[in-house]
Amino acid sequence: MAVTVCWDVDAQQPPARLAALRSMEAVTAGDKQRWLALFDPAAVVEDPVGPSGFDEEGKGHHGRDGISAFWDMTIANVERFDFVIRDSHAGGDEVANVGTITTFFPGGYRIDTDGVFVYKVGPDGRILSVRAFWEPDRAAATARQVE
């Protein structure tokens, strides 16, 4: 049985869900400045949570300078992103999105990253933190040539 989940982006949504949506829109548009403007100056991005090739100490990328460097190291190297959010759970000032991010790289390769992506916002709706729970080895195992 196929199930379709529709996210009515025109309906009133909790602030954290709106921030997550705006973040995905800025990333798919390749608009670094619009993306950075979504973050509080003291924000932290952990993508993925814990030590990884993007963050050896696993302490996250802090402030707009750190988040900007994260963009340059990761997002800037991708030709296209497809976000499929299968479910979204909002509570208080946070939202946990469950889905898959497909990244298309130069040279015709793509990788699917399944995960849970948690956004926390402040009272002004700016992102205070992004915590992305996904496994680099599991994502890398999906690497394949785009046909």
Phi and psi in degrees as GROMACS dihedral restraints (atoms count N, CA, C in turn):
[ dihedral_restraints ]
;  ai    aj    ak    al  type     phi  dphi    fc
    3     4     5     6     1   -84.8    20    10
    4     5     6     7     1   137.9    20    10
    6     7     8     9     1  -120.6    20    10
    7     8     9    10     1   133.3    20    10
    9    10    11    12     1  -111.9    20    10
   10    11    12    13     1   129.0    20    10
   12    13    14    15     1  -105.6    20    10
   13    14    15    16     1   122.7    20    10
   15    16    17    18     1  -107.1    20    10
   16    17    18    19     1   132.3    20    10
   18    19    20    21     1  -108.2    20    10
   19    20    21    22     1   106.1    20    10
   21    22    23    24     1   -79.0    20    10
   22    23    24    25     1    92.2    20    10
   24    25    26    27     1   -70.5    20    10
   25    26    27    28     1   -13.1    20    10
   27    28    29    30     1   -84.6    20    10
   28    29    30    31     1   -19.3    20    10
   30    31    32    33     1   -73.8    20    10
   31    32    33    34     1   155.7    20    10
   33    34    35    36     1   -62.8    20    10
   34    35    36    37     1   129.1    20    10
   36    37    38    39     1  -123.5    20    10
   37    38    39    40     1   155.0    20    10
   39    40    41    42     1   -61.1    20    10
   40    41    42    43     1   149.3    20    10
   42    43    44    45     1   -54.8    20    10
   43    44    45    46     1   -38.6    20    10
   45    46    47    48     1   -67.6    20    10
   46    47    48    49     1   -37.3    20    10
   48    49    50    51     1   -66.5    20    10
   49    50    51    52     1   -40.7    20    10
   51    52    53    54     1   -63.0    20    10
   52    53    54    55     1   -41.2    20    10
   54    55    56    57     1   -63.0    20    10
   55    56    57    58     1   -41.1    20    10
   57    58    59    60     1   -62.7    20    10
   58    59    60    61     1   -44.8    20    10
   60    61    62    63     1   -61.3    20    10
   61    62    63    64     1   -45.2    20    10
   63    64    65    66     1   -63.3    20    10
   64    65    66    67     1   -36.2    20    10
   66    67    68    69     1   -62.8    20    10
   67    68    69    70     1   -47.4    20    10
   69    70    71    72     1   -62.7    20    10
   70    71    72    73     1   -39.4    20    10
   72    73    74    75     1   -63.6    20    10
   73    74    75    76     1   -43.1    20    10
   75    76    77    78     1   -65.6    20    10
   76    77    78    79     1   -39.7    20    10
   78    79    80    81     1   -65.1    20    10
   79    80    81    82     1   -47.4    20    10
   81    82    83    84     1   -65.7    20    10
   82    83    84    85     1   -27.3    20    10
   84    85    86    87     1   -81.3    20    10
   85    86    87    88     1   -10.2    20    10
   87    88    89    90     1    69.0    20    10
   88    89    90    91     1    27.9    20    10
   90    91    92    93     1  -101.8    20    10
   91    92    93    94     1    89.4    20    10
   93    94    95    96     1   -60.3    20    10
   94    95    96    97     1   -44.7    20    10
   96    97    98    99     1   -65.6    20    10
   97    98    99   100     1   -40.7    20    10
   99   100   101   102     1   -64.0    20    10
  100   101   102   103     1   -39.9    20    10
  102   103   104   105     1   -64.2    20    10
  103   104   105   106     1   -48.1    20    10
  105   106   107   108     1   -61.7    20    10
  106   107   108   109     1   -34.6    20    10
  108   109   110   111     1   -65.3    20    10
  109   110   111   112     1   -18.2    20    10
  111   112   113   114     1   -74.6    20    10
  112   113   114   115     1   -17.1    20    10
  114   115   116   117     1   -96.3    20    10
  115   116   117   118     1   142.5    20    10
  117   118   119   120     1   -64.1    20    10
  118   119   120   121     1   146.2    20    10
  120   121   122   123     1   -56.1    20    10
  121   122   123   124     1   -24.7    20    10
  123   124   125   126     1  -102.8    20    10
  124   125   126   127     1    17.0    20    10
  126   127   128   129     1   -65.1    20    10
  127   128   129   130     1   160.9    20    10
  129   130   131   132     1  -131.6    20    10
  130   131   132   133     1   134.8    20    10
  132   133   134   135     1  -115.9    20    10
  133   134   135   136     1   122.2    20    10
  135   136   137   138     1  -115.6    20    10
  136   137   138   139     1   101.2    20    10
  138   139   140   141     1  -144.3    20    10
  139   140   141   142     1    94.6    20    10
  141   142   143   144     1   -82.3    20    10
  142   143   144   145     1   168.4    20    10
  144   145   146   147     1   -66.5    20    10
  145   146   147   148     1   133.9    20    10
  147   148   149   150     1    93.9    20    10
  148   149   150   151     1   174.4    20    10
  150   151   152   153     1   -60.7    20    10
  151   152   153   154     1   141.3    20    10
  153   154   155   156     1  -160.0    20    10
  154   155   156   157     1   178.9    20    10
  156   157   158   159     1   -65.3    20    10
  157   158   159   160     1   -17.7    20    10
  159   160   161   162     1   -91.2    20    10
  160   161   162   163     1   -17.7    20    10
  162   163   164   165     1  -157.8    20    10
  163   164   165   166     1    84.7    20    10
  165   166   167   168     1   -57.8    20    10
  166   167   168   169     1   -35.1    20    10
  168   169   170   171     1   -85.1    20    10
  169   170   171   172     1   -13.8    20    10
  171   172   173   174     1    70.6    20    10
  172   173   174   175     1    28.1    20    10
  174   175   176   177     1  -102.1    20    10
  175   176   177   178     1    -2.3    20    10
  177   178   179   180     1    87.5    20    10
  178   179   180   181     1   172.0    20    10
  180   181   182   183     1  -107.1    20    10
  181   182   183   184     1   119.4    20    10
  183   184   185   186     1  -105.6    20    10
  184   185   186   187     1   138.8    20    10
  186   187   188   189     1    68.9    20    10
  187   188   189   190     1   171.7    20    10
  189   190   191   192     1   -64.1    20    10
  190   191   192   193     1   -33.7    20    10
  192   193   194   195     1   -65.5    20    10
  193   194   195   196     1   -45.4    20    10
  195   196   197   198     1   -65.5    20    10
  196   197   198   199     1   -39.9    20    10
  198   199   200   201     1   -69.8    20    10
  199   200   201   202     1   -36.4    20    10
  201   202   203   204     1   -62.9    20    10
  202   203   204   205     1   -42.2    20    10
  204   205   206   207     1   -64.9    20    10
  205   206   207   208     1   -36.7    20    10
  207   208   209   210     1   -61.1    20    10
  208   209   210   211     1   -44.7    20    10
  210   211   212   213     1   -56.0    20    10
  211   212   213   214     1   -49.6    20    10
  213   214   215   216     1   -62.3    20    10
  214   215   216   217     1   -33.6    20    10
  216   217   218   219     1   -80.1    20    10
  217   218   219   220     1   -27.8    20    10
  219   220   221   222     1  -121.6    20    10
  220   221   222   223     1   -70.0    20    10
  222   223   224   225     1   -61.1    20    10
  223   224   225   226     1   -40.1    20    10
  225   226   227   228     1   -62.9    20    10
  226   227   228   229     1   -19.8    20    10
  228   229   230   231     1   -92.2    20    10
  229   230   231   232     1     5.1    20    10
  231   232   233   234     1  -108.3    20    10
  232   233   234   235     1   136.0    20    10
  234   235   236   237     1   -76.4    20    10
  235   236   237   238     1   -36.2    20    10
  237   238   239   240     1  -156.3    20    10
  238   239   240   241     1   146.7    20    10
  240   241   242   243     1  -120.8    20    10
  241   242   243   244     1   137.9    20    10
  243   244   245   246     1  -120.1    20    10
  244   245   246   247     1   125.5    20    10
  246   247   248   249     1  -107.5    20    10
  247   248   249   250     1   127.6    20    10
  249   250   251   252     1  -122.2    20    10
  250   251   252   253     1   109.2    20    10
  252   253   254   255     1   -98.9    20    10
  253   254   255   256     1   112.8    20    10
  255   256   257   258     1   -84.7    20    10
  256   257   258   259     1   -26.5    20    10
  258   259   260   261     1  -158.1    20    10
  259   260   261   262     1   156.1    20    10
  261   262   263   264     1  -146.2    20    10
  262   263   264   265     1   128.4    20    10
  264   265   266   267     1  -123.2    20    10
  265   266   267   268     1   110.9    20    10
  267   268   269   270     1  -101.6    20    10
  268   269   270   271     1   142.8    20    10
  270   271   272   273     1  -157.8    20    10
  271   272   273   274     1   125.5    20    10
  273   274   275   276     1    59.8    20    10
  274   275   276   277     1  -126.7    20    10
  276   277   278   279     1  -100.6    20    10
  277   278   279   280     1    21.6    20    10
  279   280   281   282     1  -131.5    20    10
  280   281   282   283     1   160.4    20    10
  282   283   284   285     1  -142.1    20    10
  283   284   285   286     1   140.3    20    10
  285   286   287   288     1  -115.0    20    10
  286   287   288   289     1   115.3    20    10
  288   289   290   291     1  -101.3    20    10
  289   290   291   292     1   132.6    20    10
  291   292   293   294     1  -107.7    20    10
  292   293   294   295     1   122.7    20    10
  294   295   296   297     1  -175.3    20    10
  295   296   297   298     1  -163.9    20    10
  297   298   299   300     1  -129.6    20    10
  298   299   300   301     1   132.3    20    10
  300   301   302   303     1  -108.1    20    10
  301   302   303   304     1   120.1    20    10
  303   304   305   306     1  -101.6    20    10
  304   305   306   307     1   125.2    20    10
  306   307   308   309     1  -110.1    20    10
  307   308   309   310     1   133.6    20    10
  309   310   311   312     1  -109.5    20    10
  310   311   312   313     1   121.2    20    10
  312   313   314   315     1  -104.4    20    10
  313   314   315   316     1   157.7    20    10
  315   316   317   318     1   -56.2    20    10
  316   317   318   319     1   146.1    20    10
  318   319   320   321     1    92.9    20    10
  319   320   321   322     1    -0.1    20    10
  321   322   323   324     1    85.6    20    10
  322   323   324   325     1    25.9    20    10
  324   325   326   327     1  -107.9    20    10
  325   326   327   328     1   152.4    20    10
  327   328   329   330     1  -137.7    20    10
  328   329   330   331     1   153.9    20    10
  330   331   332   333     1  -136.5    20    10
  331   332   333   334     1   138.5    20    10
  333   334   335   336     1  -104.3    20    10
  334   335   336   337     1   127.1    20    10
  336   337   338   339     1  -115.7    20    10
  337   338   339   340     1   107.8    20    10
  339   340   341   342     1   -85.9    20    10
  340   341   342   343     1   138.4    20    10
  342   343   344   345     1  -173.3    20    10
  343   344   345   346     1  -177.6    20    10
  345   346   347   348     1  -118.7    20    10
  346   347   348   349     1   125.9    20    10
  348   349   350   351     1  -119.2    20    10
  349   350   351   352     1   111.0    20    10
  351   352   353   354     1  -106.8    20    10
  352   353   354   355     1   124.2    20    10
  354   355   356   357     1  -114.3    20    10
  355   356   357   358     1   136.8    20    10
  357   358   359   360     1  -122.9    20    10
  358   359   360   361     1   134.7    20    10
  360   361   362   363     1  -119.3    20    10
  361   362   363   364     1   158.5    20    10
  363   364   365   366     1   -89.8    20    10
  364   365   366   367     1  -178.7    20    10
  366   367   368   369     1   -60.0    20    10
  367   368   369   370     1   -24.8    20    10
  369   370   371   372     1   -87.9    20    10
  370   371   372   373     1     1.0    20    10
  372   373   374   375     1    85.2    20    10
  373   374   375   376     1    -2.1    20    10
  375   376   377   378     1   -79.2    20    10
  376   377   378   379     1   149.4    20    10
  378   379   380   381     1   -72.4    20    10
  379   380   381   382     1   125.1    20    10
  381   382   383   384     1   -91.8    20    10
  382   383   384   385     1   -34.5    20    10
  384   385   386   387     1  -156.7    20    10
  385   386   387   388     1   150.3    20    10
  387   388   389   390     1  -126.4    20    10
  388   389   390   391     1   126.5    20    10
  390   391   392   393     1  -124.3    20    10
  391   392   393   394     1   110.3    20    10
  393   394   395   396     1  -104.6    20    10
  394   395   396   397     1   114.8    20    10
  396   397   398   399     1   -97.1    20    10
  397   398   399   400     1   104.0    20    10
  399   400   401   402     1  -154.0    20    10
  400   401   402   403     1   161.9    20    10
  402   403   404   405     1  -111.0    20    10
  403   404   405   406     1   113.9    20    10
  405   406   407   408     1   -54.2    20    10
  406   407   408   409     1   -42.8    20    10
  408   409   410   411     1   -65.1    20    10
  409   410   411   412     1   -39.6    20    10
  411   412   413   414     1   -64.9    20    10
  412   413   414   415     1   -43.2    20    10
  414   415   416   417     1   -64.5    20    10
  415   416   417   418     1   -45.7    20    10
  417   418   419   420     1   -59.6    20    10
  418   419   420   421     1   -30.9    20    10
  420   421   422   423     1   -67.0    20    10
  421   422   423   424     1   -14.5    20    10
  423   424   425   426     1   -92.3    20    10
  424   425   426   427     1    -1.5    20    10
  426   427   428   429     1   -58.2    20    10
  427   428   429   430     1   133.0    20    10
  429   430   431   432     1  -157.2    20    10
  430   431   432   433     1   159.7    20    10
  432   433   434   435     1   -73.8    20    10
  433   434   435   436     1   135.1    20    10
  435   436   437   438     1   -78.9    20    10
  436   437   438   439     1   134.2    20    10
